[in-house]
């Protein structure tokens, strides 16, 4: 077994960014940087599992806003009906 080279978190994030955002191939990036592709693969896998939390939060916020909008629409419709009823009442 060879000694593992610890890569800094910054280095890992930069490598993941190059692969995910700029479309660089994993093997090519590892070759260019002179690193083993295995730690890069693990970093990419960790980034992929961490990424869904952000869209999940956005999805939850969107669902909450949709419920609030539905509530506001119902209140608006009730007020419209009440105005119509009161307008027809004799004074």
Backbone as JSON Lines, residues from 0, in Angstrom:
{"i":0,"aa":"X","n":[0.84,-1.19,0.0],"ca":[0.0,0.0,0.0],"c":[0.88,1.24,0.0]}
{"i":1,"aa":"X","n":[0.55,2.21,-0.85],"ca":[1.3,3.44,-0.9],"c":[0.75,4.46,0.09]}
{"i":2,"aa":"X","n":[1.54,5.46,0.35],"ca":[1.1,6.52,1.26],"c":[0.1,7.42,0.52]}
{"i":3,"aa":"X","n":[-0.95,7.77,1.22],"ca":[-1.96,8.64,0.62],"c":[-1.52,10.09,0.76]}
{"i":4,"aa":"X","n":[-1.74,10.85,-0.3],"ca":[-1.44,12.27,-0.27],"c":[-2.71,13.0,0.12]}
{"i":5,"aa":"X","n":[-2.68,13.68,1.26],"ca":[-3.89,14.41,1.65],"c":[-4.01,15.7,0.82]}
{"i":6,"aa":"X","n":[-5.18,15.89,0.27],"ca":[-5.43,17.09,-0.5],"c":[-6.26,18.03,0.36]}
{"i":7,"aa":"X","n":[-5.98,19.31,0.25],"ca":[-6.72,20.29,1.05],"c":[-8.17,20.37,0.55]}
{"i":8,"aa":"X","n":[-9.05,20.83,1.4],"ca":[-10.45,20.99,1.02],"c":[-10.59,21.97,-0.13]}
{"i":9,"aa":"X","n":[-9.77,23.01,-0.12],"ca":[-9.78,23.99,-1.21],"c":[-9.45,23.34,-2.54]}
{"i":10,"aa":"X","n":[-8.4,22.52,-2.53],"ca":[-7.97,21.83,-3.74],"c":[-9.08,20.91,-4.25]}
{"i":11,"aa":"X","n":[-9.72,20.19,-3.33],"ca":[-10.8,19.29,-3.71],"c":[-11.97,20.06,-4.31]}
{"i":12,"aa":"X","n":[-12.33,21.18,-3.69],"ca":[-13.45,21.98,-4.19],"c":[-13.15,22.54,-5.57]}
{"i":13,"aa":"X","n":[-11.92,22.99,-5.76],"ca":[-11.53,23.52,-7.06],"c":[-11.6,22.43,-8.13]}
{"i":14,"aa":"X","n":[-11.14,21.24,-7.79],"ca":[-11.16,20.12,-8.73],"c":[-12.6,19.74,-9.08]}
{"i":15,"aa":"X","n":[-13.45,19.68,-8.08],"ca":[-14.86,19.36,-8.31],"c":[-15.5,20.42,-9.18]}
{"i":16,"aa":"X","n":[-15.18,21.67,-8.93],"ca":[-15.74,22.77,-9.71],"c":[-15.3,22.67,-11.18]}
{"i":17,"aa":"X","n":[-14.04,22.35,-11.4],"ca":[-13.56,22.21,-12.78],"c":[-14.3,21.11,-13.52]}
{"i":18,"aa":"X","n":[-14.57,20.02,-12.83],"ca":[-15.23,18.89,-13.48],"c":[-16.71,19.17,-13.68]}
{"i":19,"aa":"X","n":[-17.39,19.7,-12.64],"ca":[-18.84,19.86,-12.73],"c":[-19.26,21.1,-13.52]}
{"i":20,"aa":"X","n":[-18.63,22.22,-13.27],"ca":[-19.09,23.47,-13.9],"c":[-18.48,23.72,-15.27]}
{"i":21,"aa":"X","n":[-17.24,23.32,-15.45],"ca":[-16.57,23.61,-16.72],"c":[-16.55,22.41,-17.66]}
{"i":22,"aa":"X","n":[-17.1,21.29,-17.19],"ca":[-17.24,20.13,-18.06],"c":[-15.95,19.39,-18.36]}
{"i":23,"aa":"X","n":[-14.94,19.63,-17.56],"ca":[-13.68,18.93,-17.77],"c":[-13.85,17.46,-17.36]}
{"i":24,"aa":"X","n":[-13.26,16.56,-18.09],"ca":[-13.37,15.14,-17.76],"c":[-12.53,14.83,-16.53]}
{"i":25,"aa":"X","n":[-13.03,13.9,-15.71],"ca":[-12.38,13.56,-14.46],"c":[-10.96,13.05,-14.69]}
{"i":26,"aa":"X","n":[-10.81,12.12,-15.58],"ca":[-9.48,11.54,-15.84],"c":[-8.51,12.58,-16.4]}
{"i":27,"aa":"X","n":[-9.02,13.41,-17.29],"ca":[-8.17,14.45,-17.87],"c":[-7.72,15.44,-16.8]}
{"i":28,"aa":"X","n":[-8.64,15.82,-15.93],"ca":[-8.3,16.75,-14.86],"c":[-7.27,16.14,-13.92]}
{"i":29,"aa":"X","n":[-7.45,14.87,-13.59],"ca":[-6.5,14.18,-12.7],"c":[-5.12,14.1,-13.36]}
{"i":30,"aa":"X","n":[-5.09,13.81,-14.65],"ca":[-3.82,13.73,-15.37],"c":[-3.14,15.1,-15.41]}
{"i":31,"aa":"X","n":[-3.92,16.15,-15.71],"ca":[-3.35,17.5,-15.79],"c":[-2.79,17.96,-14.45]}
{"i":32,"aa":"X","n":[-3.47,17.6,-13.38],"ca":[-3.04,18.04,-12.04],"c":[-2.02,17.1,-11.41]}
{"i":33,"aa":"X","n":[-1.82,15.95,-12.03],"ca":[-0.86,15.0,-11.49],"c":[-1.34,14.32,-10.21]}
{"i":34,"aa":"X","n":[-2.64,14.08,-10.14],"ca":[-3.2,13.43,-8.95],"c":[-3.83,12.11,-9.33]}
{"i":35,"aa":"X","n":[-4.09,11.31,-8.33],"ca":[-4.75,10.02,-8.52],"c":[-6.24,10.28,-8.77]}
{"i":36,"aa":"X","n":[-6.86,9.65,-9.76],"ca":[-8.28,9.9,-10.04],"c":[-9.23,9.39,-8.95]}
{"i":37,"aa":"X","n":[-8.78,8.46,-8.12],"ca":[-9.66,7.87,-7.1],"c":[-10.12,8.9,-6.05]}
{"i":38,"aa":"X","n":[-9.21,9.7,-5.46],"ca":[-9.69,10.72,-4.51],"c":[-10.61,11.75,-5.18]}
{"i":39,"aa":"X","n":[-10.34,12.03,-6.43],"ca":[-11.19,12.96,-7.17],"c":[-12.58,12.37,-7.33]}
{"i":40,"aa":"X","n":[-12.65,11.08,-7.63],"ca":[-13.95,10.42,-7.76],"c":[-14.72,10.48,-6.45]}
{"i":41,"aa":"X","n":[-14.02,10.26,-5.33],"ca":[-14.68,10.33,-4.02],"c":[-15.16,11.74,-3.72]}
{"i":42,"aa":"X","n":[-14.36,12.74,-4.08],"ca":[-14.76,14.14,-3.86],"c":[-15.98,14.49,-4.69]}
{"i":43,"aa":"X","n":[-16.02,14.0,-5.93],"ca":[-17.17,14.25,-6.79],"c":[-18.42,13.58,-6.24]}
{"i":44,"aa":"X","n":[-18.26,12.36,-5.73],"ca":[-19.39,11.64,-5.16],"c":[-19.91,12.36,-3.91]}
{"i":45,"aa":"X","n":[-18.99,12.85,-3.09],"ca":[-19.39,13.59,-1.89],"c":[-20.11,14.88,-2.26]}
{"i":46,"aa":"X","n":[-19.62,15.55,-3.29],"ca":[-20.27,16.8,-3.73],"c":[-21.65,16.52,-4.3]}
{"i":47,"aa":"X","n":[-21.8,15.39,-4.99],"ca":[-23.1,15.05,-5.58],"c":[-24.13,14.73,-4.51]}
{"i":48,"aa":"X","n":[-23.71,14.09,-3.42],"ca":[-24.66,13.79,-2.35],"c":[-24.97,15.02,-1.52]}
{"i":49,"aa":"X","n":[-24.05,15.97,-1.45],"ca":[-24.28,17.19,-0.68],"c":[-25.14,18.18,-1.46]}
{"i":50,"aa":"X","n":[-25.09,18.13,-2.77],"ca":[-25.8,19.1,-3.61],"c":[-27.32,19.04,-3.5]}
{"i":51,"aa":"X","n":[-27.97,17.87,-3.37],"ca":[-29.43,17.86,-3.34],"c":[-30.05,18.6,-2.16]}
{"i":52,"aa":"X","n":[-29.29,18.86,-1.11],"ca":[-29.87,19.55,0.03],"c":[-30.31,20.97,-0.34]}
{"i":53,"aa":"X","n":[-29.55,21.63,-1.19],"ca":[-29.93,22.98,-1.59],"c":[-31.22,22.99,-2.4]}
{"i":54,"aa":"X","n":[-31.35,22.18,-3.45],"ca":[-32.62,22.15,-4.16],"c":[-33.77,21.66,-3.3]}
{"i":55,"aa":"X","n":[-33.51,20.78,-2.35],"ca":[-34.57,20.32,-1.46],"c":[-35.1,21.47,-0.63]}
{"i":56,"aa":"X","n":[-34.2,22.33,-0.16],"ca":[-34.62,23.5,0.61],"c":[-35.42,24.45,-0.27]}
{"i":57,"aa":"X","n":[-34.98,24.61,-1.51],"ca":[-35.7,25.48,-2.44],"c":[-37.08,24.91,-2.75]}
{"i":58,"aa":"X","n":[-37.15,23.6,-2.9],"ca":[-38.43,22.95,-3.17],"c":[-39.38,23.11,-2.0]}
{"i":59,"aa":"X","n":[-38.86,22.98,-0.79],"ca":[-39.69,23.14,0.4],"c":[-40.2,24.57,0.51]}
{"i":60,"aa":"X","n":[-39.34,25.53,0.21],"ca":[-39.74,26.94,0.26],"c":[-40.8,27.22,-0.81]}
{"i":61,"aa":"X","n":[-40.63,26.63,-1.98],"ca":[-41.6,26.82,-3.05],"c":[-42.95,26.23,-2.66]}
{"i":62,"aa":"X","n":[-42.95,25.06,-2.06],"ca":[-44.2,24.43,-1.63],"c":[-44.89,25.28,-0.56]}
{"i":63,"aa":"X","n":[-44.1,25.82,0.36],"ca":[-44.67,26.69,1.41],"c":[-45.3,27.94,0.78]}
{"i":64,"aa":"X","n":[-44.62,28.54,-0.17],"ca":[-45.16,29.75,-0.82],"c":[-46.43,29.44,-1.61]}
{"i":65,"aa":"X","n":[-46.47,28.27,-2.23],"ca":[-47.67,27.88,-2.97],"c":[-48.86,27.72,-2.02]}
{"i":66,"aa":"X","n":[-48.63,27.12,-0.84],"ca":[-49.7,26.98,0.15],"c":[-50.16,28.36,0.62]}
{"i":67,"aa":"X","n":[-49.21,29.26,0.86],"ca":[-49.56,30.62,1.28],"c":[-50.37,31.32,0.19]}
{"i":68,"aa":"X","n":[-49.97,31.17,-1.07],"ca":[-50.71,31.8,-2.17],"c":[-52.13,31.25,-2.26]}
{"i":69,"aa":"X","n":[-52.28,29.96,-2.07],"ca":[-53.61,29.36,-2.1],"c":[-54.48,29.93,-0.98]}
{"i":70,"aa":"X","n":[-53.89,30.11,0.2],"ca":[-54.6,30.69,1.33],"c":[-55.04,32.12,1.0]}
{"i":71,"aa":"X","n":[-54.15,32.89,0.42],"ca":[-54.47,34.28,0.06],"c":[-55.57,34.32,-1.0]}
{"i":72,"aa":"X","n":[-55.53,33.41,-1.98],"ca":[-56.58,33.37,-3.0],"c":[-57.94,33.05,-2.38]}
{"i":73,"aa":"X","n":[-57.95,32.09,-1.45],"ca":[-59.22,31.75,-0.79],"c":[-59.77,32.94,-0.01]}
{"i":74,"aa":"X","n":[-58.9,33.64,0.72],"ca":[-59.35,34.82,1.47],"c":[-59.88,35.89,0.53]}
{"i":75,"aa":"X","n":[-59.21,36.09,-0.6],"ca":[-59.65,37.08,-1.59],"c":[-61.03,36.72,-2.13]}
{"i":76,"aa":"X","n":[-61.22,35.44,-2.47],"ca":[-62.5,34.99,-3.02],"c":[-63.63,35.16,-2.0]}
{"i":77,"aa":"X","n":[-63.34,34.87,-0.74],"ca":[-64.35,35.04,0.32],"c":[-64.75,36.51,0.43]}
{"i":78,"aa":"X","n":[-63.76,37.39,0.39],"ca":[-64.06,38.84,0.48],"c":[-64.88,39.31,-0.71]}
{"i":79,"aa":"X","n":[-64.55,38.81,-1.91],"ca":[-65.33,39.18,-3.09],"c":[-66.79,38.76,-2.94]}
{"i":80,"aa":"X","n":[-67.01,37.55,-2.45],"ca":[-68.37,37.06,-2.26],"c":[-69.1,37.87,-1.2]}
{"i":81,"aa":"X","n":[-68.4,38.22,-0.14],"ca":[-69.02,39.0,0.93],"c":[-69.41,40.38,0.42]}
{"i":82,"aa":"X","n":[-68.57,40.99,-0.38],"ca":[-68.89,42.32,-0.95],"c":[-70.13,42.21,-1.82]}
{"i":83,"aa":"X","n":[-70.21,41.15,-2.61],"ca":[-71.39,40.94,-3.47],"c":[-72.64,40.75,-2.66]}
{"i":84,"aa":"X","n":[-72.57,39.99,-1.57],"ca":[-73.74,39.76,-0.72],"c":[-74.19,41.04,-0.03]}
{"i":85,"aa":"X","n":[-73.24,41.8,0.49],"ca":[-73.6,43.04,1.19],"c":[-74.12,44.09,0.23]}
{"i":86,"aa":"X","n":[-73.69,44.05,-1.02],"ca":[-74.18,45.02,-1.99],"c":[-75.64,44.75,-2.34]}
{"i":87,"aa":"X","n":[-76.11,43.53,-2.26],"ca":[-77.49,43.18,-2.59],"c":[-78.44,43.38,-1.42]}
{"i":88,"aa":"X","n":[-77.92,43.55,-0.22],"ca":[-78.78,43.7,0.96],"c":[-79.47,45.07,0.93]}
{"i":89,"aa":"X","n":[-80.75,45.08,1.31],"ca":[-81.43,46.38,1.37],"c":[-80.89,47.2,2.54]}
{"i":90,"aa":"X","n":[-80.83,48.48,2.34],"ca":[-80.28,49.35,3.39],"c":[-81.34,49.98,4.22]}
